[in-house]
Amino acid sequence: KLDQVKEFVEKERETDVLVLNTGGPPAKDFYQIEEDEWYKYHNQLFYSFVYILQNIKINKGGYIFLISSHQITEPTEKMSLSVAYRTAFSSVFKILSKGYAKDQISCINIAPGPIGTDRLKGLVDDMDEFQKSLPMGRVGKVKELSLFLEAIDPKIYYQNSVIPAKNIKAYIDFISLVKPNPKLKKIVSQLK
């Protein structure tokens, strides 16, 4: 709710790291979406993030993480409401990243594939069948996403990055090959 966002912003005026993440709307066919749903999710998926970025100072050298969705690059019809606003905000985020770059603030849009949350369980009728349809044969784990964020190296400047993290473990494996890092090795071992 927007009033909760405003309350948060009143308390938190500046930060080094900001994570923008929210739940999403129900899966619905485009033509079944009601007018009031468009307004509700405009506030939740778009305007709340705009409000936060307009009112919280990100300190120099900081990070802004947007947790969006693989749907921004591979939209499906039943997710029209979510895709419309997530894609719109991803575009605004990309535009703003150029201004943040002047202060060495990294803007990272992480677009994970399906993660095993209560929301996903509510969207999918048959989880076993759904998982069989995925490249790895399973949904991601919430822990994998948090470990992925831990793997970000503060010495590397990640400006305007969109990371389609469908297979977070494979991405971390790849990064650890390119740039050996004991922290990444520990993270990868936790994913097994």
DRENGU-723212 format. One record per residue (C-alpha): residue number from 0; chain; x, y, z. Coordinates in Angstrom, 1 decimal, padded with zeros to 4 digits. Layout:
<rs>
@seq->NUM	mol->A	X->X	Y->Y	Z->Z
...
</rs>
This chain:
<rs>
@seq->0	mol->A	X->000.0	Y->000.0	Z->000.0
@seq->1	mol->A	X->001.2	Y->003.5	Z->-000.9
@seq->2	mol->A	X->000.7	Y->004.8	Z->002.7
@seq->3	mol->A	X->003.1	Y->002.2	Z->004.0
@seq->4	mol->A	X->005.6	Y->003.2	Z->001.4
@seq->5	mol->A	X->005.3	Y->006.8	Z->002.5
@seq->6	mol->A	X->005.7	Y->005.8	Z->006.1
@seq->7	mol->A	X->008.9	Y->004.0	Z->005.2
@seq->8	mol->A	X->010.3	Y->006.9	Z->003.3
@seq->9	mol->A	X->009.6	Y->009.2	Z->006.3
@seq->10	mol->A	X->011.8	Y->007.0	Z->008.5
@seq->11	mol->A	X->014.5	Y->006.2	Z->006.0
@seq->12	mol->A	X->015.8	Y->009.3	Z->004.3
@seq->13	mol->A	X->019.1	Y->007.9	Z->003.0
@seq->14	mol->A	X->020.8	Y->004.6	Z->002.5
@seq->15	mol->A	X->023.8	Y->002.9	Z->000.9
@seq->16	mol->A	X->021.8	Y->000.0	Z->-000.4
@seq->17	mol->A	X->018.2	Y->000.0	Z->-001.6
@seq->18	mol->A	X->016.3	Y->-003.1	Z->-002.7
@seq->19	mol->A	X->013.1	Y->-002.5	Z->-004.6
@seq->20	mol->A	X->010.8	Y->-005.6	Z->-004.5
@seq->21	mol->A	X->007.1	Y->-006.3	Z->-004.2
@seq->22	mol->A	X->004.6	Y->-009.0	Z->-004.7
@seq->23	mol->A	X->002.4	Y->-008.9	Z->-007.7
@seq->24	mol->A	X->-001.1	Y->-009.1	Z->-009.1
@seq->25	mol->A	X->-003.1	Y->-012.2	Z->-009.9
@seq->26	mol->A	X->-002.5	Y->-013.9	Z->-013.2
@seq->27	mol->A	X->-005.3	Y->-012.8	Z->-015.5
@seq->28	mol->A	X->-006.1	Y->-012.6	Z->-019.1
@seq->29	mol->A	X->-005.6	Y->-009.1	Z->-020.4
@seq->30	mol->A	X->-009.3	Y->-008.7	Z->-021.2
@seq->31	mol->A	X->-010.4	Y->-009.8	Z->-017.7
@seq->32	mol->A	X->-008.4	Y->-007.2	Z->-015.8
@seq->33	mol->A	X->-010.8	Y->-004.7	Z->-014.1
@seq->34	mol->A	X->-010.1	Y->-000.9	Z->-014.1
@seq->35	mol->A	X->-009.6	Y->-000.8	Z->-010.4
@seq->36	mol->A	X->-006.9	Y->-003.5	Z->-010.7
@seq->37	mol->A	X->-005.0	Y->-001.3	Z->-013.1
@seq->38	mol->A	X->-004.9	Y->001.6	Z->-010.6
@seq->39	mol->A	X->-004.1	Y->-000.6	Z->-007.6
@seq->40	mol->A	X->-001.1	Y->-002.3	Z->-009.3
@seq->41	mol->A	X->000.0	Y->000.9	Z->-010.8
@seq->42	mol->A	X->000.6	Y->002.1	Z->-007.3
@seq->43	mol->A	X->002.1	Y->-001.1	Z->-006.1
@seq->44	mol->A	X->004.4	Y->-002.1	Z->-009.0
@seq->45	mol->A	X->005.2	Y->001.3	Z->-010.4
@seq->46	mol->A	X->004.4	Y->004.5	Z->-008.5
@seq->47	mol->A	X->005.6	Y->003.2	Z->-005.1
@seq->48	mol->A	X->009.1	Y->002.7	Z->-006.5
@seq->49	mol->A	X->009.0	Y->006.1	Z->-008.2
@seq->50	mol->A	X->008.0	Y->007.7	Z->-004.9
@seq->51	mol->A	X->010.9	Y->005.9	Z->-003.0
@seq->52	mol->A	X->013.5	Y->006.9	Z->-005.6
@seq->53	mol->A	X->012.2	Y->010.5	Z->-005.6
@seq->54	mol->A	X->012.4	Y->010.7	Z->-001.8
@seq->55	mol->A	X->015.3	Y->008.6	Z->-000.5
@seq->56	mol->A	X->019.0	Y->009.7	Z->-001.0
@seq->57	mol->A	X->021.3	Y->006.9	Z->-002.2
@seq->58	mol->A	X->024.8	Y->007.5	Z->-000.9
@seq->59	mol->A	X->027.8	Y->007.7	Z->-003.2
@seq->60	mol->A	X->029.1	Y->004.3	Z->-004.2
@seq->61	mol->A	X->025.8	Y->002.7	Z->-003.2
@seq->62	mol->A	X->023.6	Y->000.2	Z->-004.9
@seq->63	mol->A	X->020.0	Y->000.0	Z->-006.0
@seq->64	mol->A	X->018.7	Y->-003.5	Z->-006.7
@seq->65	mol->A	X->015.4	Y->-003.9	Z->-008.5
@seq->66	mol->A	X->014.0	Y->-007.3	Z->-008.2
@seq->67	mol->A	X->011.7	Y->-007.5	Z->-011.3
@seq->68	mol->A	X->010.9	Y->-010.7	Z->-013.1
@seq->69	mol->A	X->011.9	Y->-012.8	Z->-016.1
@seq->70	mol->A	X->008.5	Y->-011.7	Z->-017.4
@seq->71	mol->A	X->010.0	Y->-008.4	Z->-018.5
@seq->72	mol->A	X->011.9	Y->-010.2	Z->-021.2
@seq->73	mol->A	X->009.6	Y->-013.2	Z->-021.8
@seq->74	mol->A	X->006.1	Y->-011.9	Z->-021.1
@seq->75	mol->A	X->003.1	Y->-014.3	Z->-020.9
@seq->76	mol->A	X->-000.5	Y->-013.3	Z->-021.6
@seq->77	mol->A	X->-001.8	Y->-014.3	Z->-018.2
@seq->78	mol->A	X->000.7	Y->-011.9	Z->-016.5
@seq->79	mol->A	X->-000.2	Y->-008.8	Z->-018.5
@seq->80	mol->A	X->-000.9	Y->-006.7	Z->-015.5
@seq->81	mol->A	X->002.4	Y->-007.5	Z->-013.8
@seq->82	mol->A	X->004.4	Y->-007.3	Z->-017.0
@seq->83	mol->A	X->003.0	Y->-003.9	Z->-018.0
@seq->84	mol->A	X->004.1	Y->-002.1	Z->-014.8
@seq->85	mol->A	X->007.3	Y->-004.1	Z->-014.2
@seq->86	mol->A	X->008.5	Y->-003.3	Z->-017.7
@seq->87	mol->A	X->007.5	Y->000.3	Z->-017.4
@seq->88	mol->A	X->009.4	Y->000.7	Z->-014.1
@seq->89	mol->A	X->012.4	Y->-001.2	Z->-015.5
@seq->90	mol->A	X->012.6	Y->001.5	Z->-018.3
@seq->91	mol->A	X->012.4	Y->004.3	Z->-015.7
@seq->92	mol->A	X->015.1	Y->002.6	Z->-013.7
@seq->93	mol->A	X->017.3	Y->002.3	Z->-016.8
@seq->94	mol->A	X->016.8	Y->006.1	Z->-017.5
@seq->95	mol->A	X->017.6	Y->007.0	Z->-013.9
@seq->96	mol->A	X->020.7	Y->004.8	Z->-013.8
@seq->97	mol->A	X->022.5	Y->007.3	Z->-016.0
@seq->98	mol->A	X->022.1	Y->010.1	Z->-013.3
@seq->99	mol->A	X->023.0	Y->007.7	Z->-010.5
@seq->100	mol->A	X->026.2	Y->006.8	Z->-012.4
@seq->101	mol->A	X->027.7	Y->010.2	Z->-011.6
@seq->102	mol->A	X->027.8	Y->009.2	Z->-008.0
@seq->103	mol->A	X->029.1	Y->005.7	Z->-008.7
@seq->104	mol->A	X->025.8	Y->004.2	Z->-007.7
@seq->105	mol->A	X->025.2	Y->000.8	Z->-009.3
@seq->106	mol->A	X->021.7	Y->000.1	Z->-010.6
@seq->107	mol->A	X->021.1	Y->-003.6	Z->-010.9
@seq->108	mol->A	X->017.8	Y->-005.1	Z->-012.2
@seq->109	mol->A	X->017.7	Y->-008.7	Z->-011.3
@seq->110	mol->A	X->015.0	Y->-010.5	Z->-013.3
@seq->111	mol->A	X->014.7	Y->-013.9	Z->-011.7
@seq->112	mol->A	X->012.9	Y->-016.9	Z->-013.2
@seq->113	mol->A	X->010.2	Y->-018.5	Z->-011.1
@seq->114	mol->A	X->011.1	Y->-018.5	Z->-007.4
@seq->115	mol->A	X->009.3	Y->-021.0	Z->-005.0
@seq->116	mol->A	X->007.3	Y->-018.4	Z->-003.1
@seq->117	mol->A	X->003.7	Y->-018.5	Z->-001.8
@seq->118	mol->A	X->002.8	Y->-016.1	Z->-004.7
@seq->119	mol->A	X->004.1	Y->-018.6	Z->-007.3
@seq->120	mol->A	X->002.3	Y->-021.5	Z->-005.6
@seq->121	mol->A	X->-000.9	Y->-019.4	Z->-005.8
@seq->122	mol->A	X->-000.4	Y->-018.8	Z->-009.5
@seq->123	mol->A	X->000.4	Y->-022.3	Z->-010.6
@seq->124	mol->A	X->-002.2	Y->-025.1	Z->-010.6
@seq->125	mol->A	X->000.2	Y->-028.1	Z->-010.7
@seq->126	mol->A	X->003.6	Y->-027.2	Z->-009.3
@seq->127	mol->A	X->005.2	Y->-030.6	Z->-010.4
@seq->128	mol->A	X->004.1	Y->-030.2	Z->-014.0
@seq->129	mol->A	X->005.2	Y->-026.5	Z->-014.0
@seq->130	mol->A	X->008.6	Y->-027.4	Z->-012.7
@seq->131	mol->A	X->009.0	Y->-030.1	Z->-015.4
@seq->132	mol->A	X->008.5	Y->-027.3	Z->-018.0
@seq->133	mol->A	X->011.5	Y->-025.3	Z->-016.6
@seq->134	mol->A	X->015.0	Y->-025.6	Z->-018.0
@seq->135	mol->A	X->016.4	Y->-026.9	Z->-014.7
@seq->136	mol->A	X->013.3	Y->-028.9	Z->-013.9
@seq->137	mol->A	X->012.7	Y->-026.9	Z->-010.7
@seq->138	mol->A	X->011.8	Y->-023.4	Z->-009.5
@seq->139	mol->A	X->014.5	Y->-021.3	Z->-007.8
@seq->140	mol->A	X->014.8	Y->-021.0	Z->-004.1
@seq->141	mol->A	X->014.4	Y->-017.8	Z->-002.2
@seq->142	mol->A	X->017.8	Y->-018.5	Z->-000.5
@seq->143	mol->A	X->019.4	Y->-018.6	Z->-004.0
@seq->144	mol->A	X->018.3	Y->-015.1	Z->-004.7
@seq->145	mol->A	X->019.6	Y->-013.8	Z->-001.4
@seq->146	mol->A	X->022.9	Y->-015.6	Z->-001.9
@seq->147	mol->A	X->023.1	Y->-014.1	Z->-005.4
@seq->148	mol->A	X->022.9	Y->-010.6	Z->-003.9
@seq->149	mol->A	X->025.6	Y->-011.5	Z->-001.4
@seq->150	mol->A	X->027.8	Y->-012.5	Z->-004.4
@seq->151	mol->A	X->027.9	Y->-008.9	Z->-005.7
@seq->152	mol->A	X->031.4	Y->-007.7	Z->-005.5
@seq->153	mol->A	X->031.5	Y->-004.1	Z->-004.1
@seq->154	mol->A	X->034.7	Y->-003.4	Z->-006.0
@seq->155	mol->A	X->033.0	Y->-003.9	Z->-009.4
@seq->156	mol->A	X->030.8	Y->-001.2	Z->-010.8
@seq->157	mol->A	X->027.5	Y->-002.7	Z->-012.1
@seq->158	mol->A	X->025.9	Y->000.2	Z->-013.9
@seq->159	mol->A	X->022.6	Y->-000.3	Z->-015.6
@seq->160	mol->A	X->022.8	Y->-004.1	Z->-015.4
@seq->161	mol->A	X->019.8	Y->-006.3	Z->-016.2
@seq->162	mol->A	X->020.6	Y->-009.8	Z->-014.9
@seq->163	mol->A	X->018.2	Y->-012.4	Z->-016.2
@seq->164	mol->A	X->018.8	Y->-014.8	Z->-013.3
@seq->165	mol->A	X->016.8	Y->-017.8	Z->-014.4
@seq->166	mol->A	X->019.6	Y->-020.1	Z->-013.2
@seq->167	mol->A	X->021.2	Y->-018.2	Z->-010.3
@seq->168	mol->A	X->023.5	Y->-021.1	Z->-009.4
@seq->169	mol->A	X->024.9	Y->-021.3	Z->-013.0
@seq->170	mol->A	X->025.4	Y->-017.5	Z->-013.0
@seq->171	mol->A	X->027.4	Y->-017.6	Z->-009.7
@seq->172	mol->A	X->029.4	Y->-020.7	Z->-011.0
@seq->173	mol->A	X->030.3	Y->-018.7	Z->-014.1
@seq->174	mol->A	X->031.3	Y->-015.6	Z->-012.2
@seq->175	mol->A	X->033.5	Y->-017.6	Z->-009.8
@seq->176	mol->A	X->035.3	Y->-019.1	Z->-012.8
@seq->177	mol->A	X->035.9	Y->-015.7	Z->-014.3
@seq->178	mol->A	X->036.9	Y->-014.1	Z->-011.0
@seq->179	mol->A	X->037.8	Y->-016.6	Z->-008.3
@seq->180	mol->A	X->036.4	Y->-015.4	Z->-005.0
@seq->181	mol->A	X->036.2	Y->-017.4	Z->-001.7
@seq->182	mol->A	X->032.9	Y->-015.8	Z->-000.9
@seq->183	mol->A	X->031.4	Y->-017.1	Z->-004.2
@seq->184	mol->A	X->032.8	Y->-020.6	Z->-003.5
@seq->185	mol->A	X->031.1	Y->-020.6	Z->-000.1
@seq->186	mol->A	X->027.8	Y->-019.4	Z->-001.8
@seq->187	mol->A	X->027.9	Y->-022.1	Z->-004.5
@seq->188	mol->A	X->028.5	Y->-024.8	Z->-001.9
@seq->189	mol->A	X->025.4	Y->-023.6	Z->000.0
@seq->190	mol->A	X->023.3	Y->-024.1	Z->-003.1
@seq->191	mol->A	X->024.2	Y->-027.8	Z->-003.5
</rs>
